[in-house]
Amino acid sequence: MKPPRFAYHDPVSRHEVLTLLETYADDAKILAGGQSLVPLLNMRLAQPAHLIDINRLPDLTYIREIAGNVAIGALTRHCDVENSPLVRHLCPLLAEAMPYVGHPPIRSRGTICGSLTHADPAAELPAVLLALGGQLHAESTAGDRTIAAEDFFVGALQNALTSQELLTEARFPIAPPRSGAAFVEVSRRHGDFALVGVAAQITLRADDTISSAHLALVGVDETPIRVQSAELLLFGQKPDDELFKAASERASSNLKPNSDIHATAAYRRTVAGVLVKRALTLATARAYSHLPER
């Protein structure tokens, strides 16, 4: 299929992009990597009158450590994050999730902020950002604002940006010392969106009790969900199989996923429990591997 007709804009400055968004608002779409938008255009699921290509703004391509976060600019490609030593060292949960995002050709072109903006309820990166309590930075001609991950994903393929805002940066909190991370998912084929996915990060104290737990799921609701009830159950406890079993039961018990052609609601609920336990076990093993020998 071919996309509908649109006016193509090729701005060379951030100011120009924001002015175009103010001018055309609901009739415009941003083109970054195009891995989500172009298929929507070709299937006529998106029919903007104006397409604003931001690829001539090199100042939006970066991976930096800023104020306790790994900050990633809007044009930073998946492959750059996947191969970043800084990300592997400071934000292991993000590094863990990257190989699950599509296939190498998609990761070579797709962008981190594009994936987050697309807000697919089965996508990996929204779960990572939500689990860690990350933030997003948006700009418009009216000013800048910071949006918490918990407020950003408002529905299936829906986010909290206004039609005049440009998402310029995502910030993923740096993992504390003695942390371990794991991302696990079940999909029909590698590279497909997850039927169910789990992002987990565990941090241990010197006495081996859990000082913090971060847990988020995808594929089980209209948005990624953070399971704070299970996080609270883990807090202050010494990790073991029984604790993780209880946390997985708590995490899955209140889920109300939908059935579709790929999986039933009951299947998704069962798999969610299995994957939560698996992710917590793996994340804790990795946290132990980072502890000094005694």
Secondary structure, DSSP 8 states (H G I E B T S, - for coil): ------EEE--SSHHHHHHHHHHHGGGEEEESS-TTHHHHHHTTS---SEEEE-TT-GGG--EEEETTEEEEETT-BHHHHHT-HHHHHH-HHHHHHGGGSS-HHHHHH-BHHHHHHHT-TT-HHHHHHHHHT-EEEEEETTEEEEEEHHHHEEETTEES--TT-EEEEEEEE---SSEEEEEEEE-SSTTS--SEEEEEEEEE-TTS-EEEEEEEEESSSSS-EE-HHHHHHHTT----HHHHHHHHHHHHHT------SS--HHHHHHHHHHHHHHHHHHHHHHHHHTS---
